[in-house]
């Protein structure tokens, strides 16, 4: 009977523990389904009622939720909510600031945690179920008590039947047994062992009960030790899991058979492939779809086969077709016996780093070229002066020799062209500001109108739009004239069959967010001069070299390749920067940023007024084929309180718009492959006439309006075009204006 009791105790204990764990998993899955939408809509009371109801049905649970959405509103990492039980087993609200309640949860022998994710893949919170060992101990006490009672009952029957004959041999040992049993601790286990004495049956009973007591004590010690070990292991696993899930680098784990078993969220963000796309599939398929260099794949496999780590930089393509660079580290995961069952791949996105390296390298190259060309041009100019002076002296000496004079005139013309070329080189390399003066750009551009019109063909329409109350700038006006004329002539050459040349001016405040997205710029107030055309556009490869001295796409002899280099040098000397927006077949726009000159006669902007940006809580769908720009725009809007969704093409945006309720505004780039922003706007407006539209482009509003294929669309969305690049203030004002119309 004692053996059976011991076995019943141990098996029942394990069964209770397993039932509790299974119950917690069922409960956590049930709550996740019901709580996900409630958390996304900030319905705190509703999901707290769900927890209350679950606690009433599951008496051994304590349930805690971490709400990231509400945490953002409250300015915290997360909003913690939940229910636990007090000493009288009543359900009470959990207070994360209450140290006693926190200790109570930490003392629980088992907990189960899961992440709450919306159907759109947004993590909105965590849910954790804690199980106290009080219920376990109560059930075990029932077993102990039942066993003891049975033993006592059998003993009493024996005593009653044999009371007369063996009274003195039975009653005293039984009395000792009862006394020992009654002297038990808080868990109902006797403090001392039962005295072993009396008849053979009593002797055996005492020894059996003592064995049972030993087993219960040992079991309790093992349960405590196992609980401590499990808690340590669980904490380690939770920390490791959180570190992997929240890692800023992509992590991918695949088996020795090259089957992908795990990818972290950053992998999905960077590569564009979801976990569902790649899990349980060969890693070779991912390499192939990402267009990895085949030789690199072979090198990685060879290194892994040797049990070593492979490190290198690789180029790849996202699921959306975007090129990006990674620093890749692929290592075998070695077990204690040295065997390998899995490999881990860690990929750091180096795209921005590469871009910044290229910018720095280009800047250093331009500085070096400037210094070199300046020195060469200066010396060459001196040589040309000697040549031209001697040629002019020969003209005076040989004035009676027409043939010689003709040759001298030809030589002088060549020397003069050389002098003009060296002047351009010197202008490109010049770093001084001696000729800079306060300039009103609007008046200056207006005076150039006739000259610009004469410089381009009659088939090109010149449109000039000047912002009122333009800030003054301190520049070399001669350099500015050269810059505008150079850009105008380049625009003319890009429109051989005619088109539109648009020159615009505007005031612009550049903030830190703008600087982060546009390397080479700096914060402050700037006057922007935009020169755009409706020509053939510039390819990405040409854009990278467009400011290099002597680089030209024109036929030999039709350009020196110094025009845009001079523009670049002028902008750098003036303390500004230049941005290019161009799409092949859609024209080009150059935006020159010149720093504002502080003029006491012009009212300064009240910085305090700039702090308050218009905010909102509506849902905005951000659409841009440039993933990096879409991500930063989402971040801007989320800082202003808006909820955001993102799409990287017009077709993807329409799919999201058609299947998602509650979208208040579509904020889309205009120039995108397959479906541009205007077509997206028209299609979305046909599906839902009340939808608000805000479009953006590197080309200005006037540029879009004058392009023949955009006129109808521009008339419909005349106020819905925000010029790129934009800062946080411009975005905030434009979004709020459209939403409030």
Order of alpha helices (4+ residues) and beta strands (2+ residues): alpha-alpha-beta-alpha-beta-beta-alpha-beta-beta-alpha-alpha-beta-beta-alpha-alpha-alpha-alpha-beta-beta-beta-alpha-alpha-beta-alpha-beta-beta-alpha-beta-alpha-beta-alpha-alpha-beta-beta-alpha-beta-alpha-beta-alpha-beta-alpha-beta-alpha-alpha-beta-alpha
